[in-house]
Amino acid sequence: MKKIKYLLLAIVAVIAVFSCNQKSDSETILTGTATILVDETILPVIEDQVLVFENQYEAKIQLVPKSESEIVKLLSEGKNDLAILTRELTKGEAAYFENKKIKARITPIATDGVAFIANKASEGTQIDLNDVVATLQGKSSKYAGLVFDNANSSTVKYFKDLAKVKELPKEKIFSFKTNNEVIDFVSKNNGMIGVVGVNWIMQPMPDFQKTVDNVSVLDVKTNNGTFAKPTQEDIATNLYPVIRQIKMLNYQGTRGLGMGFASFMGGEIGQRIILKSGLVPVRMPGRNLIIRKEVENKKDN
């Protein structure tokens, strides 16, 4: 009887070890599955990153686009441990992970610009941030309205901080759910000023290109009195005044797929994807890489 008992215990132990090994083998920095929260305002370029990454490695990444405030809440509650945002967590927001002795791995990915758009029929092609701030503070404004993607988005937070207001006024401020909804609304309404991530203008979906063609990207007045557009050159030289950093926040605490994907985005191929998207890479990639061809060859094989 004792022999049978010991035999059963031995079998259970072997199964446990085998199961642990299987779990370990199933996820490395380049294989396995991962769920990553991503700021909705920068979704297109991250989707491009995932497309190429999954074609190169035996990995599956699920992107979950949400507003910045939703992402921060999920992270602070420990419900997710991977996110791509335009800022880092504050000490209070990261308390859950600090209590577990998990230190964040922060990977800079790109510099992003926030674009102001107007209907093609609108008068003027320039905008002054002082007028934008006045509108956000509820003061008299020459604009029919400012249109944001989401009341809880990183873009809204950026401009609330800029205007030094805790709440936005009820008049002349509009918000939808996505950047595409903002672009569509502005394309149909003269006098409205839309506020969107540059990537949504630079890389629209093919069936949305006609809508994008019906809006103009406005020049923004700089600190020295000149005007600049959210081009790669003006963003890279800090001439364009409305920029922010895109970063991968990794709170896994292990050498998992999050680390591999972050390294990929910060590496040669990932930075070339950033360059092709119209954003500014954190380091300039080489010029001898053709991403689309690599993806197509991988698929053919």
C-alpha positions in Angstrom: 0.0 0.0 0.0 2.8 2.4 0.9 4.6 1.5 -2.4 1.5 2.4 -4.3 1.2 5.7 -2.4 4.8 6.6 -3.1 4.4 5.7 -6.7 1.4 8.0 -7.0 3.3 10.8 -5.4 6.2 10.3 -7.8 3.8 10.4 -10.8 2.2 13.6 -9.5 5.6 15.2 -9.0 6.7 14.3 -12.5 3.5 15.7 -14.0 4.0 18.9 -12.0 7.5 19.3 -13.2 6.5 18.6 -16.8 3.7 21.1 -16.6 6.0 23.8 -15.3 8.5 23.1 -18.1 5.8 23.2 -20.7 4.6 26.6 -19.4 8.1 27.9 -19.3 8.8 26.7 -22.8 5.5 28.1 -24.2 6.5 31.7 -23.4 9.9 33.3 -24.0 10.8 36.8 -25.1 10.0 35.8 -28.7 7.3 33.2 -28.4 3.9 32.7 -26.7 1.0 35.1 -26.2 0.6 38.5 -24.6 -2.1 41.1 -24.2 -1.0 44.7 -24.4 -3.1 47.8 -23.6 -2.5 50.6 -26.1 -3.5 54.2 -26.1 -6.2 54.7 -28.8 -4.5 57.8 -30.1 -1.4 55.9 -31.2 -3.1 52.6 -32.3 -2.3 52.5 -36.0 1.5 52.5 -35.7 1.4 49.8 -32.9 -0.8 47.6 -35.1 1.9 47.9 -37.8 4.5 46.8 -35.3 2.4 43.7 -34.3 1.9 42.7 -37.9 5.6 42.5 -38.6 6.5 41.0 -35.2 4.0 38.2 -35.6 5.3 37.4 -39.1 8.8 37.0 -37.8 8.3 35.1 -34.6 6.0 32.4 -33.2 4.1 34.9 -31.1 0.6 36.2 -30.8 0.0 39.7 -29.4 -3.5 41.0 -28.7 -3.8 44.7 -28.7 -6.6 46.2 -26.5 -7.1 49.9 -27.4 -8.5 52.0 -24.6 -8.4 55.6 -23.4 -5.4 56.6 -21.2 -7.4 56.9 -18.0 -8.9 53.4 -18.6 -5.4 51.9 -19.1 -3.9 53.6 -16.1 -6.8 52.3 -14.0 -6.3 48.7 -15.2 -2.6 48.9 -14.5 -2.9 50.5 -11.1 -5.3 47.7 -10.1 -2.9 45.0 -11.3 -5.4 43.7 -14.0 -2.8 44.2 -16.8 0.9 44.4 -16.8 1.8 45.6 -20.3 0.8 48.9 -21.9 1.9 51.5 -24.5 1.2 55.0 -23.4 2.4 58.6 -24.0 3.5 58.9 -20.4 4.7 56.8 -17.5 2.7 56.0 -14.4 3.0 58.2 -11.3 4.3 56.7 -8.1 0.8 56.4 -6.8 -0.5 54.8 -10.0 2.4 52.2 -9.9 1.9 51.4 -6.1 0.4 48.0 -6.9 3.6 46.8 -8.7 5.9 48.5 -6.2 4.3 46.6 -3.4 5.1 43.4 -5.3 8.7 44.6 -5.8 8.1 44.7 -9.6 10.1 47.4 -11.2 8.9 48.8 -14.5 10.9 48.3 -17.7 10.3 51.5 -19.8 11.2 51.4 -23.5 11.0 54.7 -25.5 9.5 53.9 -28.9 8.8 57.2 -30.7 8.1 60.9 -30.6 4.5 61.7 -31.5 2.8 64.9 -32.5 -0.8 66.0 -31.9 -2.4 67.5 -35.0 -5.0 70.2 -35.4 -7.3 69.6 -38.3 -10.0 71.7 -40.0 -12.5 71.3 -42.8 -11.0 72.1 -46.3 -13.6 74.9 -46.7 -12.6 76.6 -43.4 -10.9 79.9 -43.5 -7.2 80.0 -42.4 -4.6 77.4 -42.2 -3.0 78.4 -39.0 -3.8 78.1 -35.3 -2.4 79.7 -32.1 -2.2 77.6 -28.9 -3.1 80.7 -26.9 -6.5 80.6 -28.6 -6.8 76.9 -27.9 -6.1 77.5 -24.2 -8.6 80.3 -24.1 -11.3 78.0 -25.5 -10.4 75.3 -22.9 -10.6 77.9 -20.1 -14.1 78.9 -21.2 -13.0 82.3 -22.5 -14.2 83.9 -25.7 -12.9 82.1 -28.8 -13.0 82.5 -32.5 -13.5 78.7 -33.0 -16.9 77.1 -33.5 -15.6 74.3 -31.3 -12.7 72.0 -30.4 -13.3 68.3 -31.1 -11.5 65.5 -29.2 -11.5 61.8 -29.6 -12.5 60.8 -26.1 -13.1 62.7 -22.8 -10.7 60.4 -21.1 -8.0 60.3 -23.7 -4.4 61.2 -23.4 -5.0 64.1 -25.8 -7.6 65.7 -23.5 -5.3 65.3 -20.5 -2.5 66.9 -22.4 -4.5 70.0 -23.1 -6.2 70.2 -19.7 -2.7 70.3 -18.3 -1.7 72.9 -20.8 -4.7 75.1 -20.0 -4.3 74.3 -16.2 -7.9 73.3 -15.9 -9.4 70.3 -14.1 -12.7 70.2 -16.1 -13.4 71.3 -19.6 -16.1 73.8 -20.3 -19.5 72.6 -21.6 -19.6 75.0 -24.5 -17.5 74.7 -27.7 -16.0 71.4 -26.5 -17.0 68.1 -28.3 -15.8 64.6 -27.9 -16.4 61.2 -29.6 -15.0 57.8 -29.1 -12.3 57.5 -31.8 -9.9 59.6 -33.8 -11.7 58.6 -37.0 -15.0 59.9 -35.7 -13.3 63.2 -35.0 -11.9 63.4 -38.6 -15.2 62.5 -40.1 -17.1 65.1 -38.0 -14.6 67.9 -38.9 -14.7 66.9 -42.6 -18.4 67.7 -42.6 -18.5 70.7 -40.3 -17.0 74.0 -41.2 -15.3 76.0 -38.4 -14.6 73.0 -36.1 -11.1 72.2 -35.0 -10.2 68.6 -34.5 -7.5 67.3 -32.3 -6.0 63.9 -33.3 -2.9 61.8 -33.2 -0.7 62.5 -36.2 -0.6 58.8 -37.1 -4.4 58.8 -37.9 -3.8 61.4 -40.6 -0.6 59.9 -42.0 -1.7 56.3 -42.2 -5.5 56.1 -42.6 -7.2 52.9 -43.6 -7.7 52.8 -47.4 -11.5 53.1 -47.2 -11.1 56.2 -45.0 -8.6 58.1 -47.2 -11.3 60.2 -48.9 -12.5 61.5 -45.5 -8.9 62.4 -44.6 -8.6 64.2 -47.9 -11.4 66.5 -46.9 -9.5 68.0 -43.9 -6.4 70.2 -43.6 -3.7 69.9 -41.1 -3.2 73.3 -39.5 0.1 75.1 -38.9 0.7 75.7 -35.2 2.3 78.9 -34.0 5.7 78.2 -32.3 7.4 79.9 -29.4 9.5 82.0 -31.7 6.5 83.3 -33.6 6.9 81.1 -36.7 4.5 78.3 -37.7 5.1 74.6 -38.0 3.3 71.5 -39.1 3.6 68.1 -37.3 6.1 66.8 -39.9 8.9 64.4 -38.9 11.5 67.2 -39.3 9.6 69.8 -37.2 8.8 67.2 -34.5 12.4 65.9 -34.4 13.9 69.4 -34.0 11.3 70.3 -31.3 10.0 73.1 -33.5 6.5 71.8 -33.5 5.1 72.7 -30.0 2.7 69.8 -29.4 4.7 66.6 -29.0 4.8 63.7 -26.6 6.8 60.5 -26.1 5.4 57.0 -26.8 6.7 54.4 -24.4 6.2 50.7 -23.7 5.5 50.0 -20.0 6.4 46.5 -18.9 5.4 45.4 -15.4 5.6 41.6 -16.1 8.5 41.2 -13.8 9.8 38.3 -15.9 11.6 37.8 -19.2 8.4 37.4 -21.1 7.0 38.3 -24.5 6.6 41.9 -23.4 10.3 42.3 -23.2 10.8 40.8 -26.6 8.2 43.0 -28.2 9.6 46.1 -26.6 13.1 45.3 -27.8 11.7 44.7 -31.3 9.9 48.1 -31.4 13.1 49.8 -30.1 15.3 47.9 -32.5 16.2 48.3 -36.2 13.0 47.0 -37.8 10.6 48.6 -35.2 12.2 51.9 -35.6 11.9 51.7 -39.4 8.2 51.1 -39.0 8.1 54.2 -36.9 9.9 56.2 -39.6 7.5 54.9 -42.3 4.5 55.9 -40.1 5.3 59.6 -40.1 6.3 59.6 -36.5 9.9 60.2 -35.2 11.9 57.2 -34.1 14.0 57.4 -31.0 17.0 56.3 -33.0 17.5 56.5 -36.8 17.4 53.1 -38.4 19.5 52.0 -41.4 18.3 52.4 -44.9 18.7 48.9 -46.3 15.5 47.3 -44.9 12.3 46.7 -46.9 9.7 45.7 -44.3 6.8 45.0 -46.6 8.8 42.6 -48.7 10.0 40.7 -45.6 6.4 40.3 -44.5 5.2 39.1 -47.9 8.1 36.6 -48.2 7.3 35.2 -44.7 3.7 34.7 -45.6 4.5 33.0 -48.9 6.7 30.5 -47.0 
